[in-house]
Amino acid sequence: MEMNGAQALLKSLEAKGATVIFGYPGGAVLPIYDALLDSSIRHILVRNEQGAAHAASGFARSTGQPGICLATSGPGATNLVTGIATAYMDSIPLIAITGQVPSSMIGTDAFQEVDITGITMPITKHSYLVKDVNDIPKIVGEAFHIASTGRPGPVLIDIPKDVLQATCNTSIEKVEIDLPGYRPTVKGHKSQIKNAAKMIEEAERPVIMVGGGVIHAKATEQLFELATKANIPVATTLMAVSAFPEKNPLSLGLMGMHGTAYANLAVTKADLVIGIGVRFGDRAIGNPDKFAPGAKIIHIDIDPAEIGKNATINVPIVGDAKLVLQELNEKISKQKRQPWLAQIEEWKEQRGLRYNEEALTAQYVIEQVGNMTRDRAWVLTDVGQHQMWTALFYKFQKPGRFITSAGLGCMGYGLPAANGVQTGCPDDLVILFTGDGSIQMMMQELGTARQEKLPLKIILFNNHALGMVRQLQHFYCEKRYSGVKMTFNPEFEDLARSYGIAYHRITEKEKAIHTLTEALNEPGMVMVEVMVDEKDLVYPSVLGNKGLDETLLQE
């Protein structure tokens, strides 16, 4: 069957199981949009290309399939950059497809020309500039393989307009993937696994430190087996929130700069830290020279580049977390560790999470929503105080249900990512916690949600401030607040009504539960605006105020 490059692209995507593309049209991708009319792939028209990348990310994280976003050349391509960087930092499989000016015009500063493969080189696993139309099926196959294997991440395919229009003479069905330089290690070294098991057996104060790699590897059952069999407390990074049931007594919750005091104390006093699918990032460990000073460290990760990058490792194990943990669990015996667990319980009682129970607070609302929806909802956040409070107070029980921009910390991520999650899981409850600052970064994506009839539930905390930055200025800038007061916000009720979104407002704590119950059970898209105080900060039991290392090493 004769076809052009655009048709070959879509047929290749269909052959890889693609069902949805999030995109925005333009001149360089007109052939693709014309071919979409005859494709089985559903196109979702976003309101900004950044929204396409974030939506594709949310789709990938909720379905396990690579998310696909599409943009035209020039500004369309550059608008994808923030979303691609977000996916790269959080190891999300993404296929970003961009149009390019005709091949003969590349390098002439033509209208809407940018070197998008060069721009995105540091934030993709790989990028392609397609020069031959017959290479399209192979490139698509390779892109899916690279994006979804090893440590997942984004791949960019840039296609000149003349290549999209050219006739393709290659077969879609007979594509063979041959990447001799790309061979991710999935099975851990047996002697290193044996060494790790011995260290776990001998440790008196071990802590498991979990990163997002455990969720990517679908290794949460193996994590639970290791923790409960060997009686080891589990602390999570922001990407790993929900990887371990947070109502379990072994759960320490979020660790690091915005984490719980008892998680940070446990890691600091541990004699063994077992890092699984984690990169020992700065927000999790603070000063590397002062992190877990009395502990030996086991590091399990599929990306060899992460081993030893941010922390000194005693036992490195390169491999897929699920496969490594399966082997490790066979080699360890049941342990009690009563003195260590008793110490942690004491810290939980002394330094537990708390908030102002007299007022209407974001923490209270998040806690109540958690009580109502914990076992059935996908929960997304934007970036800011509400993000950390959700990680601390929602108390997730189901793995992978917390979706946020952790590595890049991208404000505006939440709404388009929620659109992607709801698209991928149309019958599920999807809840977005956001702030008045974050929602205004990408609030045009309300239009995408309404056009696609997505029944999102949005809980918007309005404090007329950029709360996280204000909090940092409170602790680090002697309470000199600069550039954080939002003296003018839209009337969010009018905004919601203009999009045909059901709206509720909560101003009193006593009415919160009734309003939340009504909103969460209402069909269709709903926005709940919660009026909170800009002065609400993290309490001292959460050691975000002076950082992980400074506070704990004074204990």
Secondary structure by P-SEA (a helix, b strand, c coil): ccccaaaaaaaaaaaacccbbbbcccccaaaaaaaaaaccbbbbbbccaaaaaaaaaaaaaacccbbbbbbbcaaaaaaaaaaaaaaaaabbbbbbbbbbccccccccccccccccccccccccccccccccccaaaaaaaaaaaaaccccbbbbbbbbccccccccccccccbbbbbcccccccccccaaaaaaaaaaaaaccbbbbbbccccccccaaaaaaaaaaaabbbbbbccccccccccccccccccccccccaaaaaaaaaccbbbbcccccccccccccccccccbbbbbbccccccccccccccccccccaaaaaaaaaaccccccaaaaaaaaaaaaaacccccccccccaaaaaaaaaaccccccbbbbcccaaaaaaacccccccccccccccccccccccaaaaaaaaaacccbbbbbbbcaaaaaacccaaaaaaaaccbbbbbbbbcccaaaaaaaaaccccccccccccccccaaaaaaaaabbbbbbbccccaaaaaaaaaaacccbbbbbbbbbcccccccccccccccccccccc
